[in-house]
Amino acid sequence: MLEDLQWFGLQWQEGPDVGGSFGPYSQSERNELYRGAFEQLRHAGFIFPCTCSRQDILRALQAPHAGEDEPIYPGTCRPENAASGRERAAQGAPRSWRFRVPDGQIVSFTDRHLGPQKFVAGLDFGDFIVWRDDSPSYQLAAVVDDTAMQITEVVRGEDLLRSTARQLLLYQALNLRAPEFHHCPLMTDQSGARLAKRHDALSLRRLRNDGWSADRLRAGWETGILNL
């Protein structure tokens, strides 16, 4: 990945290959930080243990989709209060831990590209996973890493707007200052399908091997369209 990004023309001042002041840069070496945030959330009653699998959630009769890959959690394991959640956790190892989303709370922020954004907790997204097995979720790891590394602006694709709303709840629960956000339009192919790492035929490495130049790809990046 690092080799492909360098070939594409990106340069960075910190990272696993060049070092920096906020290392280590591999998540596998930062588990102590994630565990500390997890314990803080657990002791404060913000999260609860969950034994549901993804298939369990999909089979639930009232589990709508929020427009992303993750369905809205139907609340199967959500306890009435933090105390009952701790009792349930003591009964056995849960499959995961979820953040208790406050139903109806408005999560709003001003995106530096898309402008004012507003999401309704419990409607646009539900109780989300912060810990699975012995690893943090993307949501928790992103919040912990960006805070520890003193990130002031996060730039990412507009498909992660709901993730930003979730993460803002984590920033609030952990009493942390959130960075600003800039969500970019997604690059698509001629059919309008977004380019994603799951489509190996459209990876940088594959396009490079097929004869594409970095200049041609950057031109497509600027317009948002690749004429394949």
C-alpha positions as YAML, in Angstrom:
chain: A
units: angstrom
residues:
- id: 1
  name: MET
  ca: [0.00, 0.00, 0.00]
- id: 2
  name: LEU
  ca: [2.76, 2.43, 0.93]
- id: 3
  name: GLU
  ca: [4.62, 1.65, -2.28]
- id: 4
  name: ASP
  ca: [1.50, 2.22, -4.38]
- id: 5
  name: LEU
  ca: [0.76, 5.56, -2.70]
- id: 6
  name: GLN
  ca: [4.33, 6.74, -3.23]
- id: 7
  name: TRP
  ca: [4.11, 5.76, -6.90]
- id: 8
  name: PHE
  ca: [0.86, 7.71, -7.14]
- id: 9
  name: GLY
  ca: [2.72, 10.81, -5.94]
- id: 10
  name: LEU
  ca: [1.75, 11.15, -2.30]
- id: 11
  name: GLN
  ca: [4.33, 12.09, 0.30]
- id: 12
  name: TRP
  ca: [4.01, 12.09, 4.08]
- id: 13
  name: GLN
  ca: [6.05, 13.33, 6.99]
- id: 14
  name: GLU
  ca: [5.06, 10.64, 9.52]
- id: 15
  name: GLY
  ca: [4.20, 6.97, 9.31]
- id: 16
  name: PRO
  ca: [5.38, 3.41, 9.89]
- id: 17
  name: ASP
  ca: [8.04, 3.73, 7.21]
- id: 18
  name: VAL
  ca: [9.46, 7.15, 8.17]
- id: 19
  name: GLY
  ca: [8.80, 7.37, 11.91]
- id: 20
  name: GLY
  ca: [7.64, 10.50, 13.71]
- id: 21
  name: SER
  ca: [6.74, 11.97, 17.07]
- id: 22
  name: PHE
  ca: [3.44, 10.13, 17.58]
- id: 23
  name: GLY
  ca: [4.37, 6.50, 16.97]
- id: 24
  name: PRO
  ca: [3.98, 3.64, 16.99]
- id: 25
  name: TYR
  ca: [1.95, 3.84, 13.78]
- id: 26
  name: SER
  ca: [0.72, 0.24, 13.63]
- id: 27
  name: GLN
  ca: [-2.58, -0.33, 15.40]
- id: 28
  name: SER
  ca: [-1.37, -3.68, 16.70]
- id: 29
  name: GLU
  ca: [1.16, -1.75, 18.81]
- id: 30
  name: ARG
  ca: [-1.35, 0.78, 20.17]
- id: 31
  name: ASN
  ca: [-3.71, -1.59, 21.97]
- id: 32
  name: GLU
  ca: [-2.97, -0.08, 25.39]
- id: 33
  name: LEU
  ca: [-4.37, 3.27, 24.24]
- id: 34
  name: TYR
  ca: [-7.50, 1.66, 22.81]
- id: 35
  name: ARG
  ca: [-8.02, -0.45, 25.92]
- id: 36
  name: GLY
  ca: [-7.80, 2.65, 28.11]
- id: 37
  name: ALA
  ca: [-10.55, 4.40, 26.13]
- id: 38
  name: PHE
  ca: [-12.66, 1.24, 26.17]
- id: 39
  name: GLU
  ca: [-12.42, 0.94, 29.94]
- id: 40
  name: GLN
  ca: [-13.31, 4.60, 30.34]
- id: 41
  name: LEU
  ca: [-16.46, 4.08, 28.27]
- id: 42
  name: ARG
  ca: [-17.33, 0.87, 30.11]
- id: 43
  name: HIS
  ca: [-16.96, 2.33, 33.59]
- id: 44
  name: ALA
  ca: [-19.05, 5.35, 32.62]
- id: 45
  name: GLY
  ca: [-21.85, 3.13, 31.29]
- id: 46
  name: PHE
  ca: [-21.66, 4.30, 27.68]
- id: 47
  name: ILE
  ca: [-21.24, 0.79, 26.23]
- id: 48
  name: PHE
  ca: [-22.89, -2.59, 26.75]
- id: 49
  name: PRO
  ca: [-21.99, -6.21, 25.91]
- id: 50
  name: CYS
  ca: [-23.63, -7.77, 22.85]
- id: 51
  name: THR
  ca: [-23.86, -11.42, 21.81]
- id: 52
  name: CYS
  ca: [-25.51, -10.76, 18.42]
- id: 53
  name: SER
  ca: [-23.85, -11.79, 15.18]
- id: 54
  name: ARG
  ca: [-24.36, -9.84, 11.97]
- id: 55
  name: GLN
  ca: [-26.76, -12.52, 10.78]
- id: 56
  name: ASP
  ca: [-28.75, -12.20, 14.01]
- id: 57
  name: ILE
  ca: [-29.22, -8.52, 13.31]
- id: 58
  name: LEU
  ca: [-30.17, -9.05, 9.68]
- id: 59
  name: ARG
  ca: [-32.75, -11.63, 10.72]
- id: 60
  name: ALA
  ca: [-34.36, -9.22, 13.19]
- id: 61
  name: LEU
  ca: [-37.73, -8.13, 11.85]
- id: 62
  name: GLN
  ca: [-37.16, -4.46, 12.61]
- id: 63
  name: ALA
  ca: [-33.57, -4.01, 11.50]
- id: 64
  name: PRO
  ca: [-33.66, -1.38, 8.70]
- id: 65
  name: HIS
  ca: [-30.61, -0.43, 6.69]
- id: 66
  name: ALA
  ca: [-29.14, 3.02, 7.12]
- id: 67
  name: GLY
  ca: [-27.75, 3.17, 3.59]
- id: 68
  name: GLU
  ca: [-24.37, 1.74, 4.61]
- id: 69
  name: ASP
  ca: [-23.04, -1.79, 4.91]
- id: 70
  name: GLU
  ca: [-23.99, -1.86, 8.60]
- id: 71
  name: PRO
  ca: [-27.68, -2.33, 9.47]
- id: 72
  name: ILE
  ca: [-29.23, -0.32, 12.29]
- id: 73
  name: TYR
  ca: [-28.92, -2.35, 15.47]
- id: 74
  name: PRO
  ca: [-32.40, -3.38, 16.70]
- id: 75
  name: GLY
  ca: [-31.45, -3.19, 20.40]
- id: 76
  name: THR
  ca: [-31.56, -6.93, 21.08]
- id: 77
  name: CYS
  ca: [-28.91, -6.89, 23.85]
- id: 78
  name: ARG
  ca: [-29.28, -3.29, 24.95]
- id: 79
  name: PRO
  ca: [-29.76, -3.28, 28.75]
- id: 80
  name: GLU
  ca: [-32.13, -0.99, 30.57]
- id: 81
  name: ASN
  ca: [-29.26, 0.67, 32.39]
- id: 82
  name: ALA
  ca: [-25.50, 0.52, 32.91]
- id: 83
  name: ALA
  ca: [-25.80, -1.71, 35.99]
- id: 84
  name: SER
  ca: [-27.70, -4.43, 34.16]
- id: 85
  name: GLY
  ca: [-25.18, -4.18, 31.35]
- id: 86
  name: ARG
  ca: [-22.32, -4.89, 33.74]
- id: 87
  name: GLU
  ca: [-24.25, -7.84, 35.17]
- id: 88
  name: ARG
  ca: [-24.72, -9.29, 31.70]
- id: 89
  name: ALA
  ca: [-21.03, -8.86, 30.91]
- id: 90
  name: ALA
  ca: [-20.12, -10.77, 34.06]
- id: 91
  name: GLN
  ca: [-22.19, -13.76, 32.91]
- id: 92
  name: GLY
  ca: [-19.88, -14.59, 30.03]
- id: 93
  name: ALA
  ca: [-17.60, -13.24, 27.34]
- id: 94
  name: PRO
  ca: [-19.67, -11.14, 24.91]
- id: 95
  name: ARG
  ca: [-19.15, -11.23, 21.16]
- id: 96
  name: SER
  ca: [-18.72, -7.47, 21.11]
- id: 97
  name: TRP
  ca: [-19.37, -4.21, 22.97]
- id: 98
  name: ARG
  ca: [-21.66, -1.52, 21.57]
- id: 99
  name: PHE
  ca: [-22.00, 2.19, 22.24]
- id: 100
  name: ARG
  ca: [-25.44, 3.03, 23.57]
- id: 101
  name: VAL
  ca: [-26.71, 5.61, 21.07]
- id: 102
  name: PRO
  ca: [-29.01, 8.17, 22.73]
- id: 103
  name: ASP
  ca: [-32.27, 7.85, 20.79]
- id: 104
  name: GLY
  ca: [-33.34, 11.05, 19.08]
- id: 105
  name: GLN
  ca: [-30.20, 13.03, 19.84]
- id: 106
  name: ILE
  ca: [-29.21, 15.34, 17.01]
- id: 107
  name: VAL
  ca: [-25.57, 15.00, 15.95]
- id: 108
  name: SER
  ca: [-24.57, 17.98, 13.84]
- id: 109
  name: PHE
  ca: [-21.33, 19.39, 12.49]
- id: 110
  name: THR
  ca: [-20.18, 21.66, 9.69]
- id: 111
  name: ASP
  ca: [-18.19, 19.82, 7.07]
- id: 112
  name: ARG
  ca: [-15.47, 21.90, 5.42]
- id: 113
  name: HIS
  ca: [-16.57, 20.67, 2.00]
- id: 114
  name: LEU
  ca: [-20.24, 19.70, 2.24]
- id: 115
  name: GLY
  ca: [-21.38, 22.31, 4.77]
- id: 116
  name: PRO
  ca: [-23.85, 21.74, 7.64]
- id: 117
  name: GLN
  ca: [-24.61, 18.08, 8.39]
- id: 118
  name: LYS
  ca: [-27.24, 16.65, 10.73]
- id: 119
  name: PHE
  ca: [-27.96, 13.07, 11.79]
- id: 120
  name: VAL
  ca: [-30.55, 11.72, 14.20]
- id: 121
  name: ALA
  ca: [-29.19, 9.09, 16.58]
- id: 122
  name: GLY
  ca: [-31.34, 5.99, 16.59]
- id: 123
  name: LEU
  ca: [-32.74, 6.83, 13.16]
- id: 124
  name: ASP
  ca: [-29.75, 7.40, 10.88]
- id: 125
  name: PHE
  ca: [-27.62, 4.92, 12.84]
- id: 126
  name: GLY
  ca: [-28.00, 2.72, 15.88]
- id: 127
  name: ASP
  ca: [-25.90, 1.29, 18.72]
- id: 128
  name: PHE
  ca: [-22.53, 0.69, 17.08]
- id: 129
  name: ILE
  ca: [-19.65, -1.64, 17.88]
- id: 130
  name: VAL
  ca: [-16.62, -0.20, 19.69]
- id: 131
  name: TRP
  ca: [-14.89, -3.47, 20.59]
- id: 132
  name: ARG
  ca: [-14.97, -6.96, 19.10]
- id: 133
  name: ASP
  ca: [-13.05, -9.93, 20.50]
- id: 134
  name: ASP
  ca: [-9.77, -8.31, 21.58]
- id: 135
  name: SER
  ca: [-9.67, -5.44, 19.10]
- id: 136
  name: PRO
  ca: [-11.12, -1.94, 18.86]
- id: 137
  name: SER
  ca: [-13.54, -1.04, 16.10]
- id: 138
  name: TYR
  ca: [-12.66, 1.48, 13.42]
- id: 139
  name: GLN
  ca: [-14.81, 4.08, 15.19]
- id: 140
  name: LEU
  ca: [-12.95, 3.83, 18.50]
- id: 141
  name: ALA
  ca: [-9.47, 3.44, 16.99]
- id: 142
  name: ALA
  ca: [-9.97, 6.51, 14.78]
- id: 143
  name: VAL
  ca: [-11.01, 8.67, 17.72]
- id: 144
  name: VAL
  ca: [-8.17, 7.47, 19.95]
- id: 145
  name: ASP
  ca: [-5.51, 7.75, 17.24]
- id: 146
  name: ASP
  ca: [-6.58, 11.18, 15.97]
- id: 147
  name: THR
  ca: [-6.62, 12.54, 19.52]
- id: 148
  name: ALA
  ca: [-3.26, 11.03, 20.49]
- id: 149
  name: MET
  ca: [-1.66, 12.25, 17.26]
- id: 150
  name: GLN
  ca: [-3.13, 15.76, 17.67]
- id: 151
  name: ILE
  ca: [-4.95, 15.64, 14.34]
- id: 152
  name: THR
  ca: [-6.77, 18.92, 13.62]
- id: 153
  name: GLU
  ca: [-8.48, 18.05, 10.31]
- id: 154
  name: VAL
  ca: [-9.67, 14.70, 8.99]
- id: 155
  name: VAL
  ca: [-10.04, 14.37, 5.20]
- id: 156
  name: ARG
  ca: [-11.91, 11.31, 3.92]
- id: 157
  name: GLY
  ca: [-14.68, 10.14, 1.60]
- id: 158
  name: GLU
  ca: [-18.27, 11.30, 1.89]
- id: 159
  name: ASP
  ca: [-19.39, 7.69, 2.45]
- id: 160
  name: LEU
  ca: [-18.07, 8.11, 6.02]
- id: 161
  name: LEU
  ca: [-20.39, 10.95, 7.06]
- id: 162
  name: ARG
  ca: [-22.36, 8.65, 9.37]
- id: 163
  name: SER
  ca: [-19.10, 7.39, 10.83]
- id: 164
  name: THR
  ca: [-18.25, 10.98, 11.69]
- id: 165
  name: ALA
  ca: [-21.57, 11.32, 13.55]
- id: 166
  name: ARG
  ca: [-20.79, 8.16, 15.52]
- id: 167
  name: GLN
  ca: [-17.29, 9.33, 16.30]
- id: 168
  name: LEU
  ca: [-18.52, 12.68, 17.53]
- id: 169
  name: LEU
  ca: [-20.55, 10.82, 20.15]
- id: 170
  name: LEU
  ca: [-17.36, 9.03, 21.22]
- id: 171
  name: TYR
  ca: [-15.43, 12.30, 21.41]
- id: 172
  name: GLN
  ca: [-18.17, 13.68, 23.64]
- id: 173
  name: ALA
  ca: [-18.33, 10.58, 25.86]
- id: 174
  name: LEU
  ca: [-14.54, 10.57, 26.30]
- id: 175
  name: ASN
  ca: [-14.45, 14.32, 26.89]
- id: 176
  name: LEU
  ca: [-12.14, 14.86, 23.93]
- id: 177
  name: ARG
  ca: [-11.94, 17.71, 21.45]
- id: 178
  name: ALA
  ca: [-12.99, 16.64, 17.96]
- id: 179
  name: PRO
  ca: [-11.06, 17.71, 14.86]
- id: 180
  name: GLU
  ca: [-12.66, 19.39, 11.86]
- id: 181
  name: PHE
  ca: [-13.83, 17.22, 8.98]
- id: 182
  name: HIS
  ca: [-13.63, 17.46, 5.19]
- id: 183
  name: HIS
  ca: [-15.52, 14.78, 3.27]
- id: 184
  name: CYS
  ca: [-14.54, 14.42, -0.37]
- id: 185
  name: PRO
  ca: [-16.76, 13.19, -3.23]
- id: 186
  name: LEU
  ca: [-16.09, 9.57, -4.10]
- id: 187
  name: MET
  ca: [-14.24, 8.60, -7.24]
- id: 188
  name: THR
  ca: [-16.47, 6.51, -9.49]
- id: 189
  name: ASP
  ca: [-16.15, 4.50, -12.69]
- id: 190
  name: GLN
  ca: [-18.16, 5.15, -15.86]
- id: 191
  name: SER
  ca: [-21.18, 3.30, -14.47]
- id: 192
  name: GLY
  ca: [-21.21, 5.45, -11.34]
- id: 193
  name: ALA
  ca: [-19.96, 2.68, -9.04]
- id: 194
  name: ARG
  ca: [-17.52, 3.95, -6.44]
- id: 195
  name: LEU
  ca: [-13.96, 2.71, -6.57]
- id: 196
  name: ALA
  ca: [-13.29, 0.58, -3.50]
- id: 197
  name: LYS
  ca: [-10.54, -1.74, -2.34]
- id: 198
  name: ARG
  ca: [-12.98, -4.65, -2.63]
- id: 199
  name: HIS
  ca: [-12.78, -4.19, -6.42]
- id: 200
  name: ASP
  ca: [-9.29, -5.47, -7.02]
- id: 201
  name: ALA
  ca: [-9.52, -4.76, -10.76]
- id: 202
  name: LEU
  ca: [-9.54, -1.04, -9.90]
- id: 203
  name: SER
  ca: [-6.74, -1.03, -7.32]
- id: 204
  name: LEU
  ca: [-3.74, 1.22, -7.88]
- id: 205
  name: ARG
  ca: [-1.51, -1.82, -8.27]
- id: 206
  name: ARG
  ca: [-3.77, -3.37, -10.92]
- id: 207
  name: LEU
  ca: [-4.15, -0.12, -12.87]
- id: 208
  name: ARG
  ca: [-0.40, 0.44, -12.69]
- id: 209
  name: ASN
  ca: [0.26, -3.05, -14.04]
- id: 210
  name: ASP
  ca: [-2.28, -2.40, -16.81]
- id: 211
  name: GLY
  ca: [-0.21, 0.53, -18.05]
- id: 212
  name: TRP
  ca: [-1.83, 3.50, -16.35]
- id: 213
  name: SER
  ca: [0.49, 6.36, -15.45]
- id: 214
  name: ALA
  ca: [0.36, 8.21, -12.16]
- id: 215
  name: ASP
  ca: [-0.35, 11.47, -14.06]
- id: 216
  name: ARG
  ca: [-3.37, 9.95, -15.78]
- id: 217
  name: LEU
  ca: [-4.72, 8.61, -12.51]
- id: 218
  name: ARG
  ca: [-4.25, 11.95, -10.74]
- id: 219
  name: ALA
  ca: [-6.19, 13.64, -13.54]
- id: 220
  name: GLY
  ca: [-9.02, 11.19, -12.94]
- id: 221
  name: TRP
  ca: [-8.79, 11.87, -9.21]
- id: 222
  name: GLU
  ca: [-9.25, 15.60, -9.81]
- id: 223
  name: THR
  ca: [-12.35, 15.12, -11.99]
- id: 224
  name: GLY
  ca: [-13.77, 12.24, -9.92]
- id: 225
  name: ILE
  ca: [-14.19, 10.03, -13.02]
- id: 226
  name: LEU
  ca: [-11.93, 7.39, -14.51]
- id: 227
  name: ASN
  ca: [-12.60, 6.56, -18.14]
- id: 228
  name: LEU
  ca: [-11.63, 2.90, -18.12]
...
